Amino acid sequence: MNNDITSQGLLAAALPHVPFDGWSTESFQRACDDLKVDHGMFGLLFPEGIAQAIELFLGTLDAAMEAELKTMPLAQMKVREKISAGVLSVFKQAQPHKEALYQATRFLAKPQHAPRAATCLYHTVDSIWYAIGDTSTDFNFYTKRATLAGVFSSTAWVWLEDESDDMAKTRAFLAKRIDDVMKIEKAKAMVKSWLPKQWRSA
């Protein structure tokens, strides 16, 4: 039997089975059969189980998004255009495995998986900001990621049910969410400008 299998290789072999068997040991056992390796390979490559496999899956989407953004003329784009490109790219990478992402979302929604779900979401939004060239290190570093986490999460649910051409519904919803955030930030900046100087850094 061929035991020269990586975690990425086993994950790739399992993905076609996830829509039918979910994120389960059955999916990975079938993948092991396809690859002609012992079922124990799953436990060796993913000692933390299914949750670890899902985290790898989501991380793979993030990496593919980063690679795609490197091919875009980001220097010529506005920040909102860059953010939109990053979010949509994640969904584009996930499109061939939409059901798998839906199943992963349901799996991570369980209370016992909340810490890992938060870690995965943070990794995605951090990867987007990193890919578009964000260099902030102050409090803005955290507020940017917290804001984008809300935008990304709500948009993801729209995308999961979007059957329109070229993700039209998702694009429209995302544009509206970004508009809302921009309006809030402009309002905050305006209010801050009215404050006495000694209060503006608070």
Stockholm file with secondary structure:
# STOCKHOLM 1.0

chainA/1-202         MNNDITSQGLLAAALPHVPFDGWSTESFQRACDDLKVDHGMFGLLFPEGIAQAIELFLGTLDAAMEAELKTMPLAQMKVREKISAGVLSVFKQAQPHKEALYQATRFLAKPQHAPRAATCLYHTVDSIWYAIGDTSTDFNFYTKRATLAGVFSSTAWVWLEDESDDMAKTRAFLAKRIDDVMKIEKAKAMVKSWLPKQWRSA
#=GR chainA/1-202 SS CCCCCCHHHHHHHHGGGHHHHCSSHHHHHHHHHHHTCCTTHHHHHCTTCHHHHHHHHHHHHHHHHHHHHTTSCGGGSCHHHHHHHHHHHHHHHHGGGHHHHHHHHHHHTSGGGHHHHHHHHHHHHHHHHHHTTCCCCSHHHHHHHHHHHHHHHHHHHHHHTCCSGGGHHHHHHHHHHHHHHHHHHHHHHHHHHHSCGGGTTC
#=GC SS_cons         CCCCCCHHHHHHHHGGGHHHHCSSHHHHHHHHHHHTCCTTHHHHHCTTCHHHHHHHHHHHHHHHHHHHHTTSCGGGSCHHHHHHHHHHHHHHHHGGGHHHHHHHHHHHTSGGGHHHHHHHHHHHHHHHHHHTTCCCCSHHHHHHHHHHHHHHHHHHHHHHTCCSGGGHHHHHHHHHHHHHHHHHHHHHHHHHHHSCGGGTTC
//
